[in-house]
Amino acid sequence: MSRRKIILAVAPVAHMEKTIPSGIKNPVNPEDIAQQTVACAEAGASLVHLHVRDVDGTQIGDLKVFSHTIDLIREKSPILIQGSTGGKSNLSLELRSVSVDEPRVQMASLNMGSTNFGDGVYINTWDDIRYWANKMKKNRIIPELEIFDLSMIEAIKTLRKEGTLEDPLHFNFSLGFKGALSATATNLQTLIQAVGPNENWSLLHEGMEDFSLIGVAIGSGATGVRVGYEDGFYKARGELATNVELVEHAASLIRAMGCEVATVEEAKSMLGILR
């Protein structure tokens, strides 16, 4: 009997508002992002999550630096490219989703509602979601549905019923953001029960300081887990790690729990990516 495959994703660039621990170099220019992405792919990551930024790491609506980064990645790796339509910014709907206009992007994050983030509000209205979802559909990009709160499961059911979202769906439980659902095993289990059986779901743990919740997700049937500096800098309490070391640690955990790390081609099939 074959072992269950798990997609290992990496988000290698920390948001600019994060406090970067001493000794950590956050990759922000195309060369550093590409080098670390390729190394993470060699360590087992089959998908990379990237925001559209300038060379200083500021989120922008211009594809020049983003596309150059993909150029460098594609010279050495077939890792799947996931663009972001998120990030806290004052960009327009069109510019927030500019990554979807890059033809080599195969998947994109789709935030499923508004929530408090820190001291601000992360706004994603019904019309915003429909706009981004339809843009992804037009460009043949698979949406990853970002879930920050239990109520967003109900929003997905509505959007699925009206045809804005089409099966198979790919839920990503995004836990640990200040003001949203906290990163606990209880909350994770509640979300799993809410989406129901036989759905594809993955986990990201914002502010991750160890791999305990990643382990819970693997043991609970996750189809994917994510690591990297966008989410956290530690592989164990007080133990800083590089992006590559985070991927290596996650891959080892996946195997230790009786599963296998999905290859790029296997991840493509699991996600329904056709290009």
DOTI-779064 format. One line per 4 residues: their letters; for each residue x, y, z of C-alpha. Coordinates in nm, 4 decimals. Each point is the difference from the previous one (the first is absolute). Example, Ala and Ser with C-alpha at 12.3 -4.5 7.8 and 13.67 -1.06 7.14 Angstrom:
residues 2
as = 1.2300:-0.4500:0.7800; 0.1370:0.3440:-0.0660
This chain:
residues 275
msrr = 0.0000:0.0000:0.0000; 0.1435:0.3378:-0.1024; 0.0596:0.2664:0.2601; -0.2087:0.3158:0.0102
kiil = 0.1583:0.2895:-0.1896; 0.0272:0.3431:0.1596; 0.0795:0.3202:-0.1880; 0.2785:0.1923:0.1725
avap = -0.0226:0.3720:-0.0755; 0.2476:0.2728:0.0891; -0.0604:0.3746:0.0434; 0.3612:0.1208:0.0213
vahm = -0.0436:0.3773:0.0448; -0.1116:0.1540:0.3299; -0.2390:0.2956:-0.0191; 0.1791:0.3306:0.0445
ekti = -0.1919:0.0853:0.3167; 0.1282:-0.3126:0.1749; 0.2794:0.0194:0.2537; 0.2891:-0.1946:-0.1477
psgi = 0.2020:-0.1835:0.2675; 0.3703:0.0768:0.0241; 0.1993:-0.2316:-0.2236; -0.2790:-0.0461:-0.2556
knpv = 0.0372:0.1405:-0.3507; -0.3385:0.0527:-0.1597; 0.0274:-0.0560:-0.3778; -0.1538:0.2967:-0.1801
nped = 0.1901:0.0434:-0.3271; -0.0662:-0.2346:-0.2956; 0.3351:-0.1749:0.0177; -0.0309:-0.0894:0.3687
iaqq = -0.3655:-0.1052:-0.0313; 0.0761:-0.2187:-0.3007; 0.3072:-0.1574:0.1610; -0.1904:-0.0890:0.3156
tvac = -0.3041:-0.1210:-0.1943; 0.2119:-0.2341:-0.2112; 0.1770:-0.1321:0.3101; -0.3370:-0.0548:0.1713
aeag = -0.1248:-0.1878:-0.3065; 0.3026:-0.2269:0.0170; -0.0816:-0.0611:0.3680; -0.3567:-0.1088:-0.0806
aslv = -0.2191:0.3061:-0.0561; -0.2260:-0.0378:-0.3036; -0.1686:0.3436:0.0189; 0.1245:0.3519:0.0759
hlhv = -0.2243:0.2853:0.1158; 0.1155:0.3441:-0.1167; -0.1293:0.3562:0.0278; 0.0558:0.2660:-0.2654
rdvd = 0.2645:0.2262:0.1537; 0.2768:0.2386:-0.0989; 0.3693:-0.0677:0.0682; -0.0406:0.1402:0.3520
gtqi = -0.2886:-0.2321:0.0819; -0.2814:0.2558:-0.0211; -0.3261:-0.1328:-0.1444; -0.0706:0.1663:-0.3354
gdlk = -0.2188:-0.0405:-0.3076; 0.2835:-0.0289:-0.2539; 0.0993:-0.3449:-0.1279; 0.3545:0.0839:-0.1080
vfsh = 0.1878:-0.1263:0.3081; -0.2475:-0.2845:0.0573; 0.0379:-0.1279:-0.3566; 0.3786:0.0271:0.0181
tidl = -0.0074:-0.2094:0.3177; -0.1993:-0.2673:-0.1830; 0.2496:0.0149:-0.2884; 0.2786:-0.0857:0.2428
irek = -0.1994:-0.2759:0.1692; -0.0982:-0.1581:-0.3311; 0.3618:-0.0196:-0.1116; 0.0546:-0.2679:0.2638
spil = -0.3305:-0.1322:0.1345; -0.3520:-0.1055:-0.1080; -0.1427:0.0798:0.3457; -0.3628:0.1128:-0.0165
iqgs = -0.0480:0.3770:0.0195; -0.2754:0.1378:0.2215; -0.0671:0.3726:-0.0174; -0.1657:0.2046:0.2711
tggk = -0.3067:0.2223:-0.0243; 0.0377:0.0836:0.3686; 0.2290:0.1994:0.2200; -0.0988:0.3148:0.1859
snls = 0.0220:0.2881:-0.2424; -0.1879:0.2906:-0.1532; 0.0216:-0.1453:-0.3496; -0.3088:-0.0247:-0.2198
lelr = -0.1768:-0.3308:-0.0684; 0.1771:-0.0227:-0.3351; 0.3455:0.0714:0.1407; -0.0453:-0.2290:0.2998
svsv = -0.0591:-0.2821:-0.2477; 0.2667:0.0927:-0.2533; 0.1833:-0.3290:0.0666; -0.2897:-0.1742:-0.1777
depr = 0.1040:0.1843:-0.3189; 0.3414:-0.1716:0.0005; -0.0498:-0.2994:-0.2359; 0.2314:-0.2302:0.1982
vqma = -0.2029:0.0313:0.3199; -0.1923:-0.3271:0.0423; -0.1848:0.0582:0.3271; -0.0968:0.3087:0.2004
slnm = -0.1201:0.0755:0.3499; -0.3631:0.1111:0.0272; -0.1009:0.1542:0.3318; -0.3490:-0.1067:0.0973
gstn = -0.1131:0.2931:0.2110; 0.0914:0.2976:0.2152; 0.1580:-0.0258:0.3417; 0.1889:0.1989:0.2597
fgdg = 0.3746:-0.0180:-0.0558; 0.2030:0.1480:0.2825; -0.1258:0.3544:0.0516; -0.1591:0.0232:-0.3435
vyin = -0.2702:-0.1623:-0.2092; 0.0826:-0.2298:-0.2919; -0.2799:0.0760:-0.2450; -0.1156:-0.2609:-0.2513
twdd = -0.3643:0.0640:-0.0929; -0.2343:-0.2338:-0.1881; 0.0513:0.2000:-0.3197; 0.3773:0.0020:0.0538
iryw = 0.0027:-0.3791:0.0289; -0.2179:-0.0430:-0.3092; 0.2270:0.2340:-0.1979; 0.3173:-0.1922:0.0897
ankm = -0.1646:-0.3413:-0.0418; -0.1267:0.0850:-0.3483; 0.3384:0.1410:-0.0975; 0.1667:-0.3241:0.1088
kknr = -0.2547:-0.2045:-0.1916; 0.0611:0.2067:-0.3143; 0.3772:-0.0487:0.0293; -0.0290:-0.3723:0.0815
iipe = 0.1510:0.0429:0.3469; -0.0988:-0.2257:0.2890; -0.1178:0.1938:0.3092; 0.1209:-0.0909:0.3466
leif = -0.2774:0.1037:0.2369; 0.1451:0.1824:0.3011; -0.2027:-0.0624:0.3165; 0.0619:0.2313:0.2968
dlsm = -0.3268:-0.0652:0.1834; -0.2748:-0.2610:0.0215; -0.2559:0.2265:-0.1685; 0.2050:-0.0074:-0.3201
ieai = -0.0949:-0.3650:-0.0490; -0.3607:0.1155:-0.0415; 0.1095:0.2632:-0.2515; 0.1696:-0.2699:-0.2047
ktlr = -0.3164:-0.2103:0.0009; -0.1953:0.2983:-0.1355; 0.2569:0.0761:-0.2701; 0.0180:-0.3649:-0.0964
kegt = -0.3787:-0.0211:-0.0320; -0.0165:0.3081:-0.2240; 0.2810:-0.1316:-0.2218; 0.2637:0.2579:0.0857
ledp = 0.2109:-0.2798:0.1499; 0.0198:-0.3377:-0.1704; 0.0956:-0.3436:0.1288; 0.2413:-0.1295:0.0976
lhfn = 0.0630:0.2665:0.2613; 0.3268:0.0453:0.1856; -0.0396:0.1408:0.3508; 0.2963:0.1535:0.1825
fslg = -0.0532:0.0466:0.3729; 0.1955:0.3150:0.0885; 0.0273:0.0032:0.3775; 0.1822:0.2200:0.2479
fkga = -0.0555:0.3509:-0.1369; -0.0694:0.2521:0.2769; -0.3713:0.0766:-0.0066; -0.0909:-0.3151:-0.1952
lsat = -0.0292:-0.3651:0.1032; 0.2858:-0.1049:0.2287; 0.2340:-0.2853:-0.0881; -0.1242:-0.2821:0.2214
atnl = -0.0710:-0.3662:-0.0634; -0.3600:0.0545:0.1137; -0.0590:0.2738:-0.2576; 0.1617:-0.2090:-0.2708
qtli = -0.2280:-0.2952:0.0769; -0.3053:0.2292:-0.0051; 0.0926:0.1209:-0.3496; 0.0619:-0.3545:-0.1219
qavg = -0.3453:-0.1028:0.1197; -0.1567:0.3075:-0.1599; 0.1331:-0.0708:-0.3503; -0.1148:-0.3604:0.0234
pnen = 0.1563:-0.3266:-0.1179; 0.1990:-0.0491:-0.3208; 0.0904:0.3674:-0.0439; 0.3557:0.1079:-0.0762
wsll = 0.1478:0.2228:0.2690; 0.3356:0.1328:0.1099; 0.1370:0.2013:0.2921; 0.2123:0.3055:0.0580
hegm = 0.0870:0.1055:0.3540; 0.0750:0.3707:0.0313; 0.2619:0.0691:0.2666; 0.1017:-0.3660:0.0093
edfs = 0.2593:-0.0704:0.2699; 0.0007:-0.3786:-0.0267; -0.1506:-0.2730:-0.2187; -0.2606:-0.1316:0.2430
ligv = -0.3036:0.1271:-0.1938; 0.1571:-0.1111:-0.3287; 0.0183:-0.3472:0.1538; -0.3665:0.0173:0.1021
aigs = -0.0930:0.0984:-0.3558; 0.1963:-0.2878:-0.1523; -0.1583:-0.2449:0.2401; -0.3469:0.1417:-0.0694
gatg = 0.0083:-0.0552:-0.3766; 0.1478:0.3188:-0.1457; 0.0772:-0.0029:-0.3706; 0.2569:0.2750:0.0528
vrvg = 0.2005:0.1949:0.2565; 0.2012:0.3212:-0.0329; 0.3184:0.1297:0.1593; 0.2346:0.2923:-0.0641
yedg = 0.0857:0.3451:0.1277; -0.3401:0.1461:-0.0896; -0.1430:-0.2219:0.2753; 0.2818:-0.0510:0.2507
fyka = 0.3737:-0.0259:0.0572; 0.0264:-0.2940:0.2392; 0.0052:-0.3782:-0.0404; -0.0136:-0.0472:0.3794
rgel = -0.0455:0.2324:0.2959; 0.2921:0.2417:-0.0031; 0.1685:-0.1742:-0.2957; 0.0265:0.2273:-0.3039
atnv = 0.0226:-0.1601:-0.3430; 0.0528:0.0946:-0.3612; -0.2809:-0.0427:-0.2515; 0.1728:-0.3132:-0.1271
elve = 0.0311:-0.1420:0.3508; -0.3700:0.0654:0.0607; -0.0858:-0.1939:-0.3165; 0.2392:-0.2823:0.0919
haas = -0.1523:-0.0222:0.3483; -0.3542:-0.0088:-0.1405; 0.0959:-0.2673:-0.2539; 0.1538:-0.2130:0.2746
lira = -0.3128:0.0376:0.2134; -0.2258:-0.0986:-0.2905; 0.2031:-0.3166:-0.0571; 0.0256:-0.0790:0.3704
mgce = -0.3797:0.0073:0.0200; -0.0337:-0.2614:-0.2726; -0.0697:0.2284:-0.2959; 0.1988:0.1088:-0.3033
vatv = 0.0903:0.3445:-0.1297; -0.1767:0.0620:-0.3319; 0.2160:0.0674:-0.3034; -0.0784:0.2947:-0.2260
eeak = -0.1837:-0.2266:-0.2436; -0.1950:-0.1662:0.2805; -0.0896:0.3404:0.1442; -0.1202:0.1117:-0.3432
smlg = -0.2327:-0.2968:-0.0184; -0.1279:0.0490:0.3567; -0.0745:0.3683:-0.0647; -0.1445:-0.0421:-0.3505
ilr = 0.2683:0.2191:-0.1578; 0.0095:-0.0635:-0.3747; 0.2952:0.2180:-0.1022
